[in-house]
Every structure is written in C-alpha cells, then in structure tokens.
Amino acid sequence: MATFKAPEDWPSLTLYGRDFRYNPEVPPSKIVLFLERILFEDEHWIWTAGQSNGYGGFNWQNKSWPTHRFAWIAFRGAIPPLYEIHHECEITQCCNPDHLLPTSEADHLLIHTPRNPVYTEARKKFCKYGHEFSEQNTRLAFSDGYSHRVCRECRRIWQAERERRQKANIDRRAKTHCKAGHQYTPENTLIDHVGHKRCRICHNAASAKSYEKRAPEKPPKPPKTHCVNGHPWIPENWLHSKRGGKDTFDCMICHKEGAKRSYEKRKAEFAAKKSAQSGMLDIGGGE
C-alpha cells in the first residue's frame, strides 16, 4: 500500500476512537461530515452514502467530488496536476488514504486494463526485431490522434534498404541489354506498372510458356464418318436446320426413321381410340 503520510504540523481531531490528521484548508465540519458517512471495516473506509458507478460522491466547495479524491485532499494534501487517484485495494468505495495512490493517466490506464493493446504495447521492452526500446532508440510517432513508439534502429535499416532499392532501380534503367542479351530498343522495351524496364521478347516468351503449362494442347478430334446410329455421314445424308440462330446438321435417314415411327405410333393410337368408340356404340345399340 501507499506510504504517503500527512505532515506533522497539520491539525488533528478524534472521532470514533481514532485520530485523524487533516488538511487545514478543509473545514473541520466537512471532515466530520465526511467521516460520519464512512463504515470503518478492518483497514477499509467504506463510503455508505450516495454513489454513482461504484464511486461515492461528496459535496465540497460547491462541487461534487469523488470520495477517494476528497479523501486524498483532506488527509494527504493536493493532488498533482493531471494525476488520478488509484485504489490499490481495488475497492472503489474505499476512502482510506493509505489505500490510495496518485498516478498519471497513462499509468492508471495500464493498471486497470492489462489486456488492453495499449497496455501490451507499452510494456514491451524490445521491438519485434529484438532492438531495445531505450531512450536513445525510441521516438514517438502520432497517427489518427494516437501516439506509438517507433524503433529508431528499424527505421534506419528500412531507410537504408529503401535507398538500396532506389539505387538498384536506377542502375536497372541504365542497362542496355537484358539478362538474355536482348537489346533494350524502343520496340523491345516494356515498362511495367511500377516503372521497371522489361524485355518484351523475354516477357512474351515467359507468357507463352506459362500459357502452355496452364492449358495443354488437346489432340484434335477425328473426322466424323457416321452418325450415332451408324448411317454414313455424307453431304447427301445431311439435313440442314437452324437452332438458336445457328446452323445444325442432322442425319436424314435417322430423321425419316424417327418420323416414320412417330407416324406409326399416332396411327396405332388413333385406331385404338376409334375401336373403343365403336364398342361403346354397339353396347348402346344392344340395349
């Protein structure tokens, strides 16, 4: 717990069998009013009056103060600027100044959010490439309103690599022949999407080779000599028609045989229907 103590020259008062040394800037009546609303439970000073989100509230100087902040001012002194009061006992209703500790906003955030990415990043001692986050090797960068640490050694290596690539790109543009020995003439020069100079002959050869791997050549189909039913496939046996706007050719013998079968089938159905109607008339006449 915290080891901050009140100055020895501060006034004190006795209440509930306890001696309390308090800040002379706070009226004794406010100190008594504050202590009357506290339940002294073991080492904790539990606030029993009004609360909001687990924190107590106390009116002083025409303002509502969080009880733990007022307790620090009343029994330990002023709070440093931009500092917050942290509960070391993790009980938000506790007002015991021995359980309180002034911390900066950043440290307070790290204490309360151990799984927060900000906490995880701030606790790292080395960058992902093993360089130490020392004072000389660390600088702050800002992005979208947030700050993050940058490793100076990684930045230096990145800049050196960038300069090397830029120099290599300039040297490449100054070349007059490709690796295969083809000259970079205006007709044989191809500029890619990143501005690099390429040999058009080598590029076309690589594209053709890649296409051959992706789509192997299929063997040609043998010429058609007979239809599916074995009739000879000759121009005299072709039946020309259009299907879907395209020219199609069918076997004329197959077409005639199919038409004949269809005609015989319809003829048989018509005869059976006519025979059935004749039988019905004979039965009616016999009655």
Backbone bond lengths (Angstrom), bond angles and torsions (degrees), N, CA, C in turn:
res aa  C-N    CA-C-N  psi(-1)  N-CA   C-N-CA  omega(-1)  CA-C   N-CA-C  phi
1 M - - - 1.454 - - 1.522 110.51 -
2 A 1.336 116.13 170.82 1.453 121.81 -177.40 1.522 110.71 -67.31
3 T 1.320 115.88 151.13 1.468 121.63 -178.82 1.524 112.14 -113.64
4 F 1.347 117.02 14.99 1.467 119.83 178.95 1.534 109.37 -70.13
5 K 1.317 116.16 136.68 1.458 121.03 179.35 1.523 109.43 -125.60
6 A 1.334 115.03 153.81 1.463 120.56 178.41 1.525 109.30 -74.58
7 P 1.342 118.42 146.20 1.471 120.89 177.62 1.530 111.57 -58.82
8 E 1.319 115.12 148.48 1.459 119.97 -176.62 1.530 112.42 -69.56
9 D 1.330 118.00 -23.82 1.468 119.69 -177.05 1.525 113.04 -85.95
10 W 1.324 118.21 4.52 1.461 120.93 178.16 1.526 109.99 -77.21
11 P 1.325 117.14 147.94 1.480 119.46 176.73 1.530 110.37 -68.08
12 S 1.320 116.18 161.14 1.459 121.21 179.96 1.521 109.34 -135.62
13 L 1.304 116.70 156.95 1.460 122.95 174.38 1.521 107.84 -139.50
14 T 1.351 115.49 157.17 1.460 122.11 -178.19 1.511 108.68 -112.73
15 L 1.323 115.21 127.96 1.456 120.99 -179.35 1.527 107.94 -149.75
16 Y 1.358 115.10 134.83 1.467 120.96 -179.26 1.533 111.83 57.74
17 G 1.331 116.23 31.31 1.458 119.97 178.75 1.511 113.72 75.86
18 R 1.329 117.91 13.81 1.461 122.50 -179.98 1.526 109.56 -121.88
19 D 1.316 115.72 148.18 1.457 121.46 175.48 1.533 108.96 -99.05
20 F 1.315 115.90 129.02 1.455 121.59 -178.88 1.520 109.12 -121.48
21 R 1.345 117.05 119.69 1.459 122.16 174.68 1.524 106.86 -93.58
22 Y 1.355 116.17 123.00 1.459 119.38 -170.87 1.519 111.27 -125.22
23 N 1.333 114.71 165.59 1.452 123.17 -178.61 1.526 109.43 -71.79
24 P 1.335 118.74 126.11 1.477 119.85 -178.84 1.528 113.19 -64.68
25 E 1.346 117.44 -16.51 1.463 119.31 178.68 1.528 111.10 -75.39
26 V 1.332 118.13 -14.53 1.458 122.00 178.86 1.516 108.65 -100.86
27 P 1.346 119.24 127.82 1.452 121.38 -179.56 1.535 111.52 -60.69
28 P 1.331 117.43 142.81 1.465 119.89 179.58 1.525 112.43 -59.12
29 S 1.349 117.10 -32.13 1.462 119.37 179.47 1.531 111.06 -62.92
30 K 1.316 116.83 -36.46 1.469 120.05 177.94 1.528 110.65 -68.98
31 I 1.339 116.15 -37.06 1.463 119.50 178.09 1.523 109.93 -63.16
32 V 1.345 117.22 -44.76 1.460 120.63 179.73 1.522 110.56 -64.87
33 L 1.319 115.88 -43.30 1.474 119.95 179.63 1.532 110.56 -62.45
34 F 1.286 115.86 -37.38 1.474 120.12 179.54 1.526 110.62 -67.95
35 L 1.358 116.45 -46.19 1.466 120.21 -176.55 1.528 112.04 -69.64
36 E 1.340 118.32 -26.63 1.465 120.63 179.41 1.522 111.99 -66.97
37 R 1.323 117.98 -19.62 1.465 122.28 -178.63 1.532 112.54 -99.33
38 I 1.326 115.82 14.46 1.469 120.97 -177.91 1.520 109.80 -112.95
39 L 1.328 115.11 138.05 1.459 122.97 173.27 1.528 107.42 -101.32
40 F 1.341 115.29 114.91 1.462 120.08 -179.29 1.526 108.66 -84.09
41 E 1.302 115.61 105.58 1.460 122.19 -174.38 1.522 108.27 -122.40
42 D 1.353 116.72 106.16 1.457 122.53 -174.07 1.527 108.50 55.55
43 E 1.358 117.54 -120.54 1.461 120.11 179.85 1.526 112.73 -93.19
44 H 1.335 117.48 -5.54 1.457 121.28 -175.32 1.529 111.28 -93.58
45 W 1.345 114.52 144.93 1.451 122.24 172.38 1.540 106.57 -107.72
46 I 1.317 117.30 97.28 1.456 121.73 -173.47 1.529 109.87 -90.08
47 W 1.322 115.50 123.97 1.471 122.09 178.22 1.525 109.06 -75.56
48 T 1.348 116.31 128.27 1.462 120.88 -174.53 1.530 113.02 -110.87
49 A 1.320 118.56 -4.33 1.467 120.52 -178.91 1.529 110.07 -90.93
50 G 1.343 115.59 -153.62 1.462 120.76 -174.31 1.524 113.15 -58.21
51 Q 1.360 114.63 142.01 1.466 120.57 -178.78 1.518 109.49 -137.47
52 S 1.313 115.34 159.33 1.452 122.35 176.62 1.528 107.95 -146.53
53 N 1.341 114.65 119.92 1.468 120.92 -178.67 1.527 112.07 57.18
54 G 1.335 115.90 34.33 1.457 119.98 177.03 1.516 114.62 87.17
55 Y 1.337 118.42 -3.62 1.461 122.40 -179.70 1.528 109.34 -113.29
56 G 1.345 115.41 138.22 1.461 119.65 178.41 1.515 112.21 -78.05
57 G 1.325 115.90 162.77 1.456 121.41 178.50 1.521 110.54 -131.75
58 F 1.349 116.80 139.79 1.462 122.02 -178.45 1.518 109.16 -138.78
59 N 1.333 116.81 132.69 1.461 122.17 -176.91 1.526 110.44 -86.17
60 W 1.324 114.44 127.50 1.465 121.28 176.57 1.518 108.42 -156.42
61 Q 1.342 115.01 134.46 1.472 121.78 -178.49 1.530 111.21 58.01
62 N 1.332 115.56 43.10 1.466 122.80 178.29 1.534 112.15 57.59
63 K 1.310 115.29 35.44 1.458 120.85 -177.93 1.518 109.37 -149.43
64 S 1.335 115.88 144.42 1.456 120.84 177.03 1.522 109.40 -88.01
65 W 1.329 116.13 119.96 1.446 122.36 -177.69 1.526 110.34 -106.75
66 P 1.313 119.68 140.09 1.470 119.60 167.73 1.525 108.95 -60.23
67 T 1.301 116.93 135.74 1.466 120.75 -171.95 1.530 112.34 -60.20
68 H 1.331 117.90 -34.68 1.464 118.38 -178.92 1.532 111.11 -70.94
69 R 1.325 117.90 -31.45 1.463 120.09 176.42 1.533 110.75 -72.94
70 F 1.348 116.66 -40.24 1.459 119.07 177.42 1.528 110.11 -65.02
71 A 1.350 116.68 -39.68 1.464 119.47 179.89 1.523 110.83 -61.11
72 W 1.322 117.22 -38.34 1.463 119.21 179.11 1.521 110.72 -67.38
73 I 1.336 117.17 -44.04 1.463 120.25 179.58 1.523 110.56 -63.80
74 A 1.358 117.01 -41.24 1.463 121.11 -174.82 1.520 112.78 -72.90
75 F 1.346 117.66 -32.83 1.466 119.13 -172.67 1.535 113.99 -118.39
76 R 1.351 117.78 -3.81 1.451 119.36 177.96 1.525 112.74 -132.85
77 G 1.306 119.07 -28.04 1.452 120.47 177.96 1.522 111.84 126.41
78 A 1.328 115.51 -168.63 1.463 121.43 -175.54 1.528 110.60 -67.35
79 I 1.343 114.22 149.55 1.466 121.04 177.10 1.521 108.22 -88.12
80 P 1.330 119.25 131.27 1.469 120.45 178.68 1.525 110.77 -56.48
81 P 1.328 117.84 148.32 1.476 120.39 179.94 1.532 111.79 -58.76
82 L 1.346 115.29 140.99 1.472 123.70 178.20 1.526 112.84 62.34
83 Y 1.330 116.96 20.47 1.461 120.90 177.12 1.522 110.49 -105.18
84 E 1.302 115.67 153.01 1.456 122.74 175.67 1.513 109.31 -117.15
85 I 1.342 115.69 162.54 1.459 121.41 -178.95 1.522 108.73 -103.87
86 H 1.316 115.54 120.14 1.471 121.46 -177.87 1.524 110.30 -100.64
87 H 1.359 116.03 136.18 1.471 121.90 174.71 1.531 108.65 -83.45
88 E 1.307 117.47 106.95 1.464 119.76 177.40 1.521 111.71 -70.79
89 C 1.328 117.95 -24.98 1.464 121.08 178.85 1.523 111.86 -84.39
90 E 1.344 117.40 -5.61 1.470 123.78 178.11 1.532 112.46 64.58
91 I 1.333 118.02 21.46 1.466 122.48 175.65 1.524 106.78 -112.81
92 T 1.309 116.97 110.27 1.466 120.13 -172.36 1.520 112.98 -69.42
93 Q 1.339 118.26 -23.04 1.469 120.35 179.09 1.527 112.52 -83.28
94 C 1.347 117.38 -7.06 1.463 120.89 -177.19 1.524 109.97 -76.60
95 C 1.355 115.38 136.12 1.465 121.27 -179.66 1.520 111.86 -119.21
96 N 1.324 118.13 11.00 1.454 121.14 179.03 1.519 109.28 -66.54
97 P 1.330 119.24 118.23 1.472 120.34 -177.32 1.530 112.69 -63.71
98 D 1.356 117.80 -21.50 1.462 119.52 176.09 1.518 111.92 -71.22
99 H 1.339 117.06 -16.41 1.466 121.43 179.00 1.528 112.15 -99.48
100 L 1.332 116.40 5.79 1.460 120.89 -176.64 1.523 109.73 -111.73
101 L 1.343 114.42 153.76 1.454 120.10 -178.26 1.517 109.57 -148.86
102 P 1.351 119.07 124.25 1.473 120.29 175.37 1.533 109.75 -70.87
103 T 1.312 115.77 130.22 1.469 121.40 178.85 1.524 108.94 -137.07
104 S 1.306 115.76 156.17 1.464 119.65 175.18 1.531 109.59 -71.95
105 E 1.322 116.02 163.07 1.470 120.36 -179.07 1.523 111.49 -61.29
106 A 1.333 116.89 -39.29 1.464 120.34 -179.46 1.522 110.94 -66.62
107 D 1.349 116.83 -45.77 1.471 119.84 179.44 1.522 111.05 -65.46
108 H 1.321 116.22 -36.47 1.473 119.33 178.70 1.522 110.80 -64.51
109 L 1.325 116.77 -38.56 1.456 120.77 177.49 1.523 110.93 -64.64
110 L 1.326 117.18 -41.32 1.454 120.76 179.83 1.524 111.59 -66.13
111 I 1.318 117.49 -35.85 1.462 120.90 -179.63 1.514 111.06 -67.26
112 H 1.334 117.54 -41.15 1.463 121.16 -172.34 1.519 113.66 -88.98
113 T 1.322 118.48 -13.82 1.470 119.49 -177.42 1.517 109.97 -129.33
114 P 1.353 118.12 72.07 1.468 120.03 -178.16 1.515 113.40 -65.52
115 R 1.361 118.83 -22.15 1.459 120.34 179.40 1.522 112.23 -99.64
116 N 1.315 116.50 6.02 1.455 120.27 178.40 1.524 110.32 -73.01
117 P 1.355 118.86 138.07 1.469 119.59 177.90 1.521 113.45 -56.04
118 V 1.340 116.97 -32.88 1.463 119.78 178.11 1.524 110.01 -63.29
119 Y 1.335 115.86 -41.85 1.463 120.71 178.71 1.522 110.28 -62.56
120 T 1.336 115.88 -48.15 1.463 120.53 -177.74 1.516 111.39 -61.23
121 E 1.330 116.40 -42.31 1.462 120.18 -178.50 1.523 111.13 -68.74
122 A 1.337 116.47 -39.41 1.466 119.93 -177.25 1.524 112.09 -70.73
123 R 1.325 117.75 -26.10 1.456 121.36 -179.67 1.532 113.26 -81.98
124 K 1.309 118.24 -11.43 1.455 120.41 -178.76 1.527 110.15 -68.88
125 K 1.324 116.06 135.79 1.456 121.80 177.59 1.521 112.78 -100.45
126 F 1.343 116.32 -15.13 1.455 120.90 -179.59 1.527 108.94 -134.21
127 C 1.322 116.05 151.28 1.459 119.85 175.07 1.528 108.41 -77.45
128 K 1.327 117.52 176.77 1.461 120.95 -175.56 1.527 112.68 -68.91
129 Y 1.344 117.34 -12.05 1.462 120.53 176.76 1.527 111.84 -104.46
130 G 1.331 117.41 9.65 1.466 121.17 172.76 1.506 115.85 91.36
131 H 1.337 119.26 5.81 1.459 120.82 178.61 1.527 109.44 -83.94
132 E 1.310 116.39 136.63 1.466 121.26 -176.66 1.532 110.93 -72.82
133 F 1.341 115.61 139.97 1.466 121.13 175.85 1.533 109.04 -83.39
134 S 1.316 116.32 66.11 1.461 120.69 176.40 1.523 109.58 -82.37
135 E 1.318 115.19 173.08 1.473 119.30 -178.44 1.525 110.81 -65.04
136 Q 1.354 117.22 -36.24 1.460 120.27 -179.24 1.529 112.07 -77.76
137 N 1.333 117.12 -24.04 1.463 121.03 -174.47 1.523 112.64 -102.78
138 T 1.326 117.97 10.44 1.471 120.72 -175.39 1.518 109.89 -127.17
139 R 1.313 115.12 135.83 1.457 120.28 171.49 1.523 108.72 -136.58
140 L 1.328 116.88 154.43 1.458 122.18 -179.01 1.519 110.07 -94.49
141 A 1.310 115.63 135.90 1.463 122.28 175.06 1.518 108.29 -123.15
142 F 1.328 116.61 148.99 1.460 121.48 -176.64 1.522 109.43 -117.61
143 S 1.339 114.77 134.79 1.464 121.43 179.81 1.514 108.17 -146.40
144 D 1.353 116.79 124.10 1.465 122.99 179.11 1.527 111.76 56.61
145 G 1.318 116.98 35.03 1.457 120.28 177.57 1.513 114.38 84.86
146 Y 1.340 118.81 -1.90 1.456 122.14 -179.43 1.531 109.30 -114.60
147 S 1.323 115.16 149.24 1.463 120.70 179.27 1.527 109.54 -103.42
148 H 1.321 116.15 148.33 1.450 121.40 175.35 1.525 108.94 -147.57
149 R 1.312 115.84 156.32 1.452 120.90 -177.60 1.528 110.97 -83.75
150 V 1.321 114.69 144.42 1.455 121.36 178.55 1.525 108.11 -125.81
151 C 1.329 115.89 132.81 1.470 121.60 178.01 1.529 108.89 -79.15
152 R 1.331 116.31 120.32 1.470 120.11 -178.59 1.532 111.40 -65.92
153 E 1.348 117.87 -36.04 1.461 120.84 -178.82 1.528 110.22 -66.12
154 C 1.338 117.08 -42.60 1.470 120.33 176.72 1.526 110.89 -62.72
155 R 1.335 115.89 -40.08 1.456 120.01 178.58 1.527 110.83 -63.18
156 R 1.358 116.33 -40.82 1.458 120.04 -179.93 1.532 110.47 -65.39
157 I 1.334 116.92 -42.35 1.473 120.61 179.30 1.522 110.34 -64.70
158 W 1.339 116.36 -39.97 1.473 119.90 179.86 1.523 111.07 -64.21
159 Q 1.344 116.64 -42.45 1.457 119.74 179.72 1.532 111.50 -66.07
160 A 1.347 116.87 -37.89 1.466 119.54 178.14 1.526 110.77 -65.77
161 E 1.327 117.16 -40.57 1.455 120.43 178.15 1.522 111.09 -66.28
162 R 1.324 116.53 -37.33 1.462 120.31 178.57 1.527 111.06 -64.56
163 E 1.343 115.76 -43.23 1.466 119.08 178.16 1.525 110.95 -64.37
164 R 1.347 116.58 -38.02 1.464 119.24 178.54 1.523 111.51 -63.35
165 R 1.340 116.40 -41.45 1.469 120.22 179.15 1.523 111.47 -66.90
166 Q 1.336 116.04 -39.97 1.459 119.04 178.23 1.531 110.92 -63.68
167 K 1.335 116.37 -40.38 1.458 119.67 178.68 1.523 110.70 -66.66
168 A 1.335 117.05 -40.83 1.461 120.28 178.22 1.517 111.21 -63.64
169 N 1.324 116.56 -35.30 1.456 120.34 178.63 1.524 110.80 -67.43
170 I 1.314 116.86 -38.82 1.476 120.36 177.50 1.525 110.17 -65.64
171 D 1.353 116.68 -42.42 1.461 119.97 178.78 1.530 110.77 -63.41
172 R 1.314 116.89 -37.26 1.457 120.79 -179.63 1.529 110.33 -64.66
173 R 1.329 116.13 -39.82 1.461 119.27 179.71 1.529 112.09 -68.12
174 A 1.338 116.90 -24.73 1.463 119.73 -179.25 1.519 112.20 -82.27
175 K 1.330 119.05 -8.22 1.460 121.19 -179.62 1.526 110.68 -68.35
176 T 1.343 114.94 149.62 1.466 120.79 178.85 1.526 112.17 -106.12
177 H 1.343 118.07 -16.99 1.451 122.56 -179.94 1.532 109.47 -136.25
178 C 1.311 116.23 150.88 1.469 121.03 176.89 1.528 108.97 -81.69
179 K 1.338 117.19 -178.90 1.458 121.23 -179.05 1.530 111.87 -64.46
180 A 1.343 116.07 -30.52 1.469 119.81 -179.46 1.529 112.24 -82.31
181 G 1.329 117.57 -3.62 1.458 120.58 177.87 1.510 114.75 95.08
182 H 1.349 118.46 4.83 1.459 120.52 178.92 1.526 109.83 -79.24
183 Q 1.294 117.22 137.15 1.455 121.46 -177.67 1.528 110.35 -77.41
184 Y 1.340 115.01 141.10 1.462 121.23 178.47 1.529 109.38 -81.75
185 T 1.317 116.58 74.56 1.462 121.10 174.30 1.526 108.92 -84.32
186 P 1.324 118.58 164.66 1.475 119.22 177.75 1.524 113.01 -57.15
187 E 1.367 116.95 -33.85 1.458 118.95 179.85 1.530 111.81 -77.25
188 N 1.343 118.21 -22.06 1.466 122.01 -175.75 1.524 112.47 -106.94
189 T 1.328 117.37 14.74 1.461 120.60 -177.73 1.523 109.83 -110.90
190 L 1.336 114.50 131.97 1.457 121.45 179.52 1.524 108.07 -127.00
191 I 1.343 117.72 126.39 1.467 122.99 178.31 1.529 107.78 -99.21
192 D 1.354 116.47 121.46 1.469 119.49 -177.91 1.523 110.94 -82.44
193 H 1.352 116.02 -173.29 1.467 120.78 -172.25 1.528 113.17 -70.91
194 V 1.342 118.67 -17.17 1.460 121.13 178.62 1.526 111.85 -103.10
195 G 1.337 117.28 6.92 1.448 120.94 176.67 1.505 115.80 90.20
196 H 1.340 117.88 8.45 1.461 120.40 179.01 1.523 111.12 -83.37
197 K 1.343 115.45 147.22 1.453 121.37 -179.89 1.523 109.71 -87.42
198 R 1.336 116.99 129.04 1.454 122.31 -178.78 1.534 109.91 -124.06
199 C 1.347 114.65 153.42 1.460 121.04 175.47 1.526 108.69 -83.94
200 R 1.330 116.30 123.06 1.464 120.09 -176.63 1.534 111.30 -67.19
201 I 1.352 118.13 -36.73 1.465 120.69 -179.99 1.529 110.15 -64.32
202 C 1.320 116.47 -47.01 1.473 120.44 178.67 1.521 111.04 -64.36
203 H 1.329 116.55 -37.98 1.458 120.30 -179.81 1.526 110.87 -64.85
204 N 1.328 117.41 -43.93 1.462 120.66 179.42 1.523 111.60 -66.27
205 A 1.344 116.28 -37.86 1.468 119.69 178.77 1.534 110.84 -65.86
206 A 1.331 117.07 -41.69 1.467 120.24 178.80 1.520 111.03 -66.17
207 S 1.336 117.21 -37.62 1.459 120.64 178.83 1.529 110.68 -65.87
208 A 1.330 117.11 -42.15 1.463 120.06 179.04 1.518 111.22 -65.39
209 K 1.321 116.99 -39.87 1.463 120.56 179.01 1.518 111.06 -65.48
210 S 1.333 116.31 -40.10 1.468 120.11 178.41 1.519 110.95 -66.00
211 Y 1.327 117.20 -38.39 1.462 120.61 179.57 1.527 110.85 -65.61
212 E 1.328 116.30 -38.96 1.464 119.52 179.35 1.524 111.14 -64.19
213 K 1.328 117.51 -34.72 1.457 120.37 178.79 1.528 111.27 -71.24
214 R 1.336 115.78 -38.14 1.464 119.04 -177.32 1.518 111.92 -76.58
215 A 1.336 118.51 -37.29 1.468 121.39 -175.64 1.528 109.18 -128.58
216 P 1.333 118.54 84.72 1.475 119.68 178.24 1.522 111.11 -64.29
217 E 1.320 115.29 146.55 1.464 120.29 -176.64 1.530 110.64 -70.03
218 K 1.337 115.96 131.74 1.456 121.45 179.84 1.533 109.65 -89.03
219 P 1.334 117.76 144.70 1.475 119.56 178.25 1.521 110.44 -66.57
220 P 1.313 118.75 143.49 1.472 120.76 -178.90 1.527 111.13 -67.22
221 K 1.325 114.91 146.84 1.463 120.18 179.00 1.538 109.97 -73.34
222 P 1.313 117.80 142.15 1.485 119.54 177.54 1.529 110.33 -67.65
223 P 1.316 118.75 150.01 1.475 120.71 -179.44 1.530 110.98 -63.16
224 K 1.336 114.84 145.37 1.461 120.96 -178.71 1.540 110.35 -78.25
225 T 1.335 115.95 127.25 1.483 120.63 -178.97 1.524 112.79 -115.21
226 H 1.335 117.95 -23.23 1.459 121.79 -179.17 1.509 109.14 -141.32
227 C 1.301 117.87 155.89 1.466 122.62 175.29 1.526 108.57 -79.37
228 V 1.335 116.92 -179.53 1.468 121.04 -177.77 1.524 111.94 -64.46
229 N 1.329 117.62 -24.22 1.464 120.48 -179.36 1.531 112.76 -96.80
230 G 1.335 117.41 5.65 1.461 121.20 175.03 1.502 115.72 91.59
231 H 1.316 119.27 4.89 1.464 121.13 177.65 1.521 109.48 -77.66
232 P 1.334 117.89 145.74 1.461 120.50 -177.95 1.531 111.64 -63.42
233 W 1.347 114.06 135.66 1.479 119.93 -179.13 1.525 108.42 -96.19
234 I 1.357 114.23 86.35 1.456 121.80 -179.40 1.520 108.39 -124.80
235 P 1.330 117.73 156.66 1.468 119.62 -177.60 1.527 112.99 -54.76
236 E 1.353 118.97 -34.04 1.460 120.44 -179.70 1.534 111.90 -67.15
237 N 1.350 117.43 -17.51 1.468 121.65 -177.45 1.535 111.97 -105.39
238 W 1.338 116.76 10.52 1.467 119.68 -179.11 1.530 110.09 -89.09
239 L 1.321 115.66 140.29 1.465 122.45 173.54 1.527 107.71 -116.10
240 H 1.314 116.14 110.41 1.472 122.08 -175.70 1.520 110.65 -84.79
241 S 1.342 116.48 137.34 1.474 122.10 175.72 1.525 107.97 -154.99
242 K 1.351 117.15 172.05 1.463 123.16 179.22 1.516 108.82 -119.25
243 R 1.335 116.70 130.20 1.462 122.30 177.51 1.518 108.20 -131.95
244 G 1.308 115.13 118.93 1.456 119.53 -178.14 1.507 113.08 63.02
245 G 1.326 117.44 30.56 1.449 121.02 179.99 1.508 114.36 79.94
246 K 1.336 117.25 6.73 1.455 120.63 179.98 1.529 110.21 -115.13
247 D 1.336 116.75 148.00 1.465 122.16 177.39 1.523 109.83 -75.81
248 T 1.333 116.56 129.06 1.461 121.92 177.22 1.528 109.32 -128.52
249 F 1.322 114.75 153.69 1.460 120.97 179.99 1.526 109.01 -128.31
250 D 1.334 116.07 130.62 1.457 122.63 177.94 1.541 109.36 -120.67
251 C 1.335 113.48 165.17 1.468 119.68 177.17 1.542 109.28 -76.59
252 M 1.347 117.50 123.51 1.462 121.12 -176.96 1.532 110.74 -68.40
253 I 1.341 118.47 -37.48 1.469 120.75 179.67 1.526 110.10 -63.80
254 C 1.363 115.99 -44.01 1.479 119.68 178.27 1.522 110.22 -62.98
255 H 1.330 116.21 -39.18 1.457 119.77 -179.61 1.533 110.96 -64.28
256 K 1.360 117.53 -44.15 1.467 120.18 -179.82 1.524 111.64 -67.02
257 E 1.341 117.34 -40.02 1.460 120.10 178.20 1.529 110.77 -64.45
258 G 1.310 116.34 -38.65 1.462 119.22 177.62 1.515 111.69 -66.53
259 A 1.325 116.75 -40.62 1.463 120.03 178.17 1.524 110.34 -64.85
260 K 1.340 116.76 -38.41 1.467 120.32 179.41 1.531 110.82 -65.45
261 R 1.325 117.09 -42.47 1.457 120.41 179.44 1.524 110.37 -64.85
262 S 1.305 116.72 -39.48 1.460 120.10 179.07 1.533 110.63 -65.35
263 Y 1.347 115.39 -39.27 1.473 119.18 179.29 1.528 110.35 -65.93
264 E 1.321 118.81 -45.17 1.458 121.99 179.16 1.527 111.16 -61.56
265 K 1.319 116.58 -38.65 1.465 120.02 -179.95 1.525 110.76 -66.11
266 R 1.330 116.56 -44.84 1.479 119.13 179.54 1.544 109.97 -66.22
267 K 1.338 116.86 -36.65 1.466 120.54 179.44 1.528 110.97 -63.95
268 A 1.354 116.38 -42.69 1.466 120.15 179.35 1.529 110.24 -65.46
269 E 1.322 117.47 -41.19 1.472 120.08 179.12 1.522 110.88 -64.20
270 F 1.334 116.72 -39.60 1.475 119.70 179.31 1.531 110.90 -65.87
271 A 1.351 117.01 -40.27 1.471 120.03 179.73 1.521 111.14 -65.86
272 A 1.329 117.51 -40.62 1.458 120.37 179.50 1.514 110.79 -65.86
273 K 1.315 117.18 -39.05 1.456 120.30 178.91 1.523 110.83 -66.28
274 K 1.337 115.95 -41.06 1.479 120.07 179.68 1.520 110.95 -66.76
275 S 1.340 117.86 -37.92 1.463 121.73 178.91 1.518 110.54 -65.39
276 A 1.341 116.02 -38.86 1.466 119.40 179.68 1.518 110.58 -66.74
277 Q 1.300 118.40 -39.15 1.470 120.96 178.41 1.530 110.77 -66.92
278 S 1.353 118.00 -36.86 1.482 120.89 178.66 1.520 110.46 -65.14
279 G 1.320 117.59 -41.45 1.457 120.79 178.41 1.508 112.45 -60.89
280 M 1.310 116.75 -39.33 1.469 120.51 179.69 1.522 110.39 -66.22
281 L 1.347 117.32 -35.72 1.481 119.41 179.46 1.535 110.59 -69.47
282 D 1.351 118.00 -39.38 1.475 121.60 178.91 1.520 110.93 -63.40
283 I 1.318 116.59 -39.11 1.464 119.39 179.40 1.509 110.11 -66.12
284 G 1.301 117.24 -41.50 1.475 120.15 179.40 1.524 111.96 -65.86
285 G 1.358 118.43 -37.84 1.447 120.97 179.80 1.517 111.67 -68.90
286 G 1.372 118.55 -34.28 1.470 120.86 179.86 1.512 110.96 -66.76
287 E 1.284 119.97 -34.28 1.455 121.28 177.41 1.503 111.27 -66.66
